[in-house]
């Protein structure tokens, strides 16, 4: 049974989430402050954390940064803050996903399932929706076709496959592929994504693999 840690100080939200998640067979833990959340991640080993940013003692962004100092547990931010800057800051700090309140339960459950089945890059291969990546052989196939990629195209695909379904910000991808000196040259990234989509035969207007979150980043669609 997967354990979900709900970090929120609003009793109605906690009750609503608890009932919804327990009905799906999840084990639930609750933290109503940032300090309690950090302690529970360290001691309770949750499988996914649902983190509100507006906590009574610590800002959720600070809680996220503290968690990332010792744990890579998947963190889904649930927040009323819908500004692009808040989303980018949380994702750059290590959040795996960002959901704006109010949200639908089916969507949240789908995002939790994505985090629970994410495949780490340390695996020998990756399989998702007809896409196969064999890391040791540096071989990519999609819908049975061998896909020949440049070094940077392959690096981009591998970055996205580390946490399928999770958002990677433009800044994260730029630093991983080009280094910190190019972290602001996002036009390079747009060109690279377009080239990768073309190699895969993807329609940018109706993507089946690589989703664009305008102004924020990209994610590999896995559900």
Secondary structure, DSSP 8 states (H G I E B T S, - for coil): --EEEEE-S-HHHHHHHHHHHHTTT-EEEEESSHHHHHHHHHHH--SEEEE-SB-SSSBHHHHHHHHHTT---EEEEEES---HHHHHHHHHTT-SEEEESS--HHHHHHHHHHHHT---TTSSEEEETTEEEETTTTEEEETTEEE---HHHHHHHHHHHHTTTS-EEHHHHHHHHT-GGGTT-HHHHHHHHHHHHHHHT--GGG-SSEEEETTTEEEE---
